[in-house]
Amino acid sequence: MEAKRAIAIAVVFLVPVMAVLSLRAQAPKAQARKVQEVKLSFDDKGYVVTPSTVTRGVAVKMEVDLSTVKGCMRTVVISAFDVKKTVKADDTTIEFTPNKTGEIQIICGMNMGKGKFTVVEPK
């Protein structure tokens, strides 16, 4: 009987402690789900990323403006992050997570159109 009572008391105290520890373990995962939204367009100087700076380690969702990005420029290559995607009317989003900092080049599939954006360390 004493053993059952000891187990019951242990469970009553351990369950709340385990719940708190579980929530703490999930906190970094919730932060990692943040997404940086940027727009990719094309003008007479090349690709334009707005805003032009993103943070390393935070997922990027790049929405491509098909009214300005045309022809071979629709095959977007960001080799620093192993990205190569041809966007089209029903699929205009490019997603990646930057894992290094600095000035990052964007080119088209034919290496004609170019642009850049900057990746910075988290604050």
PEMO-V387148 format. One record per pair of residues at least 12 apart in sequence whose ideal C-beta (glycine too) atoms are under 8 Angstrom apart, sorted by sequence separation. I is the first residue (numbers start at 1). J is the second residue. If there is no record, write none. Layout:
BEGIN
i={I	I}
j={J	J}
END
This chain:
BEGIN
i={38	64	74	104	38	49	74	83	103	104	74	82	103	104	81	103	104	38	78	81	102	81	102	36	69	76	78	80	81	101	36	100	101	80	101	66	98	36	38	40	47	66	35	36	37	38	39	40	41	42	64	66	81	86	34	35	36	37	38	39	40	41	80	32	34	35	36	38	39	40	43	80	84	32	33	35	37	39	42	47	66	78	79	32	41	42	65	78	41	42	64	78	79	40	47	63	64	77	63	64	76	77	42	62	77	61	62	76	77	61	62	75	76	61	62	74	75	60	73	75	40	59	60	72	59	60	72	59	60	72	58	73	57	58	72	73	57	72	56	57	55	56	54	56	56	40	49	47	54	56	52	53	54	55	56	58	52	53	54	55	56	57	40	47	49	52	53	54	55	56	46	47	48	49	53	55	46	47	49	55	46	47	42	42	38}
j={50	76	86	116	51	62	87	96	116	117	88	96	117	118	96	118	119	54	94	97	118	98	119	54	87	94	96	98	99	119	55	119	120	100	121	87	119	58	60	62	69	88	58	59	60	61	62	63	64	65	87	89	104	109	58	59	60	61	62	63	64	65	104	57	59	60	61	63	64	65	68	105	109	58	59	61	63	65	68	73	92	104	105	59	68	69	92	105	69	70	92	106	107	69	76	92	93	106	93	94	106	107	73	93	108	93	94	108	109	94	95	108	109	95	96	108	109	95	108	110	76	95	96	108	96	97	109	97	98	110	97	112	97	98	112	113	98	113	98	99	98	99	98	100	101	94	106	106	117	119	116	117	118	119	120	122	117	118	119	120	121	122	106	113	115	118	119	120	121	122	113	114	115	116	120	122	114	115	117	123	115	116	113	115	117}
END
